[in-house]
Amino acid sequence: MVFASQLRAGMAVRHEGQTYSVLVADYHPGQGKMGGVTHARLHNLATATIWETSFRSELKLEELPVERQPMDFLYADAGDSYFMNPESYEQVGIPNALIGAHARFLRPEMRLTVEFVEGSPVKVLFPEIVEVRIADTAPPVHQQQDNTWKPARLDNGVEVMVPQFIKTGDMIRLSVENLKYHDRAKGSTR
C-alpha cells in the first residue's frame, strides 16, 4: 500500500478495482488542520482512458509492481507491434495505440524497454534520441548562415526541419519527443 502523497509518475496502482498507471502526480501540502491533496493524472490500463482526480494525502492505494524487460522489436502487423524477449524468446503483441506516435520510429531488431503490470504490457520506453535516415530533402546549400532550416522527409514518412547542409541519405539524430533535429549522426552518409 502507498499513500496518495507518495504517488510518482511511472507507478502502477489499483483504486476501486481498476488498475492505473500514474502519468503525473503533484502533492500539495495542506495548511493548519487542512490535509494535503495529491492531484493526479491516471491512465486506466483496462479502458485506455485518462482520469484526472484529486486524492486526500492519507488515502491508501494498492501499489502494483512495474516490471521492465528489454525486448527486441520484430515487426508490425494489423495495428499491433510484436516484440521478443531476447533471453526467453517469448513474443508479445502490443497495440500501436498503446505505443502512440512513437511507433513510427520502430525498426527491426531495435531493443527497447517494455513495462509490464500484472503480465500485461503497459508502455514501451523509447530513447530520447534516435538515428533516422533522410529520404528526401532539397539539395544542400552551403552558406555563411547556419540558422536557416528546410523541410525533410524521413525514411518512415515523418516530416521534420533540418539545417541547410543536410542532404538526402544523411543519418541524423532526432529528439523523439518533439521531432527536433539534434545533430548529424557519425558516419552519416550511405
C-alpha positions as CSV (number, residue, x, y, z in Angstrom):
1,M,0.0,0.0,0.0
2,V,1.1,3.5,-0.7
3,F,-0.2,6.8,0.5
4,A,-1.6,9.2,-2.2
5,S,1.0,11.7,-1.2
6,Q,3.7,9.3,-2.3
7,L,2.4,8.8,-5.8
8,R,5.0,9.4,-8.6
9,A,4.9,9.2,-12.4
10,G,5.6,5.7,-13.7
11,M,4.0,3.9,-10.8
12,A,1.1,1.5,-11.2
13,V,-1.8,1.4,-8.6
14,R,-5.1,-0.2,-8.1
15,H,-8.0,2.0,-6.9
16,E,-11.6,0.8,-6.6
17,G,-10.9,-2.3,-8.5
18,Q,-9.3,-0.5,-11.5
19,T,-5.7,-0.7,-12.5
20,Y,-4.0,2.6,-13.4
21,S,-0.6,3.9,-14.5
22,V,0.4,7.2,-12.9
23,L,1.2,9.8,-15.6
24,V,1.5,12.9,-13.4
25,A,1.2,13.3,-9.6
26,D,1.6,16.6,-7.8
27,Y,1.4,16.7,-4.0
28,H,0.2,20.0,-2.4
29,P,0.6,20.0,1.4
30,G,-2.2,21.4,3.5
31,Q,-2.0,24.3,5.9
32,G,-3.1,24.1,9.6
33,K,-5.8,21.5,10.1
34,M,-6.3,21.1,6.3
35,G,-4.8,17.9,5.0
36,G,-2.7,17.8,1.8
37,V,-4.0,16.8,-1.6
38,T,-2.4,14.9,-4.5
39,H,-3.6,15.9,-8.0
40,A,-3.0,13.0,-10.3
41,R,-3.5,12.1,-14.0
42,L,-4.0,8.4,-14.3
43,H,-4.2,6.1,-17.3
44,N,-6.7,3.3,-16.9
45,L,-4.9,0.2,-18.2
46,A,-8.2,-1.7,-19.0
47,T,-10.1,1.0,-20.8
48,A,-7.1,3.2,-22.0
49,T,-8.9,6.3,-20.7
50,I,-7.3,9.2,-18.8
51,W,-8.7,10.2,-15.4
52,E,-7.7,13.4,-13.7
53,T,-8.6,13.4,-10.0
54,S,-7.5,14.6,-6.5
55,F,-6.8,12.3,-3.6
56,R,-6.6,13.1,0.1
57,S,-2.9,12.7,1.1
58,E,-3.7,10.0,3.6
59,L,-5.7,7.8,1.2
60,K,-4.0,4.4,0.7
61,L,-3.8,2.9,-2.8
62,E,-2.6,-0.6,-3.7
63,E,0.8,-0.3,-5.4
64,L,1.4,-2.8,-8.2
65,P,4.9,-3.8,-9.2
66,V,6.1,-2.5,-12.6
67,E,8.4,-5.0,-14.4
68,R,10.7,-3.7,-17.0
69,Q,12.1,-6.1,-19.6
70,P,14.4,-5.3,-22.6
71,M,12.7,-6.6,-25.7
72,D,13.6,-6.6,-29.4
73,F,11.1,-5.2,-31.9
74,L,10.3,-7.8,-34.6
75,Y,7.6,-6.5,-36.9
76,A,4.3,-4.6,-37.1
77,D,1.1,-6.2,-38.4
78,A,-2.6,-5.0,-38.5
79,G,-2.3,-2.4,-35.7
80,D,0.0,-4.4,-33.4
81,S,3.7,-4.4,-32.9
82,Y,5.4,-7.6,-31.9
83,F,8.4,-7.8,-29.5
84,M,10.5,-10.7,-28.4
85,N,12.3,-11.2,-25.1
86,P,16.0,-11.9,-26.2
87,E,16.5,-14.3,-23.3
88,S,13.4,-16.5,-23.3
89,Y,12.3,-15.9,-26.9
90,E,8.8,-15.2,-25.7
91,Q,6.9,-12.9,-28.0
92,V,4.2,-10.4,-27.2
93,G,2.0,-8.2,-29.3
94,I,1.4,-4.6,-28.2
95,P,-1.3,-2.5,-29.8
96,N,0.2,0.5,-31.7
97,A,-2.4,2.7,-30.0
98,L,-0.6,1.9,-26.7
99,I,2.8,2.7,-28.2
100,G,1.4,6.0,-29.6
101,A,3.0,8.2,-32.3
102,H,6.5,6.8,-31.4
103,A,5.6,3.6,-33.2
104,R,6.7,5.3,-36.5
105,F,10.3,5.0,-35.2
106,L,10.3,1.3,-34.6
107,R,13.0,-0.6,-36.6
108,P,13.5,-4.4,-36.8
109,E,15.9,-5.6,-34.1
110,M,15.6,-2.3,-32.2
111,R,16.0,-3.1,-28.4
112,L,13.6,-1.2,-26.2
113,T,12.4,-1.5,-22.6
114,V,8.8,-2.6,-22.2
115,E,6.9,-2.1,-18.9
116,F,4.6,-4.8,-17.7
117,V,2.0,-4.6,-14.9
118,E,0.4,-8.0,-13.9
119,G,1.9,-9.6,-17.0
120,S,0.3,-7.2,-19.5
121,P,2.4,-4.6,-21.4
122,V,1.5,-1.1,-20.5
123,K,4.3,1.1,-22.0
124,V,7.2,1.0,-24.5
125,L,10.1,3.2,-23.4
126,F,11.9,4.9,-26.3
127,P,15.3,6.6,-26.1
128,E,15.3,10.4,-26.1
129,I,17.3,10.5,-29.3
130,V,17.0,8.1,-32.3
131,E,19.0,7.9,-35.5
132,V,17.0,8.2,-38.7
133,R,17.8,8.5,-42.4
134,I,16.7,11.4,-44.6
135,A,14.8,10.0,-47.5
136,D,14.2,13.3,-49.4
137,T,15.1,16.9,-49.0
138,A,16.3,19.9,-51.1
139,P,19.9,19.9,-52.2
140,P,22.3,21.2,-49.6
141,V,23.1,24.9,-49.5
142,H,26.4,25.9,-48.1
143,Q,26.1,29.5,-46.7
144,Q,27.7,31.6,-44.0
145,Q,24.4,31.4,-42.1
146,D,23.6,28.1,-40.4
147,N,20.4,29.3,-38.8
148,T,18.1,28.6,-41.7
149,W,16.1,25.4,-41.9
150,K,14.5,23.4,-44.7
151,P,11.9,20.6,-44.6
152,A,13.0,17.0,-45.0
153,R,11.1,13.7,-45.2
154,L,12.5,10.7,-43.2
155,D,12.5,7.1,-44.4
156,N,9.5,6.5,-42.2
157,G,7.5,9.3,-43.9
158,V,7.7,11.8,-41.0
159,E,8.4,15.4,-42.0
160,V,11.0,17.4,-39.9
161,M,13.0,20.6,-40.3
162,V,16.8,20.2,-40.8
163,P,19.7,22.6,-41.3
164,Q,20.6,23.6,-44.9
165,F,23.7,21.4,-45.1
166,I,21.8,18.1,-44.6
167,K,21.3,16.1,-47.8
168,T,19.3,13.1,-48.9
169,G,20.7,9.9,-47.5
170,D,22.3,11.5,-44.4
171,M,21.7,9.9,-41.0
172,I,20.6,12.4,-38.4
173,R,19.9,12.2,-34.6
174,L,16.4,13.3,-33.8
175,S,14.6,14.0,-30.5
176,V,11.7,11.5,-30.4
177,E,9.6,13.7,-28.1
178,N,9.4,16.9,-30.2
179,L,10.8,15.8,-33.6
180,K,13.6,18.3,-33.4
181,Y,16.9,17.9,-35.2
182,H,19.7,17.2,-32.7
183,D,22.8,16.7,-34.9
184,R,24.2,14.7,-37.7
185,A,25.0,11.1,-36.8
186,K,28.5,9.8,-37.0
187,G,29.2,8.0,-40.4
188,S,26.1,9.8,-41.7
189,T,26.3,9.0,-45.4
190,R,25.3,5.8,-47.1
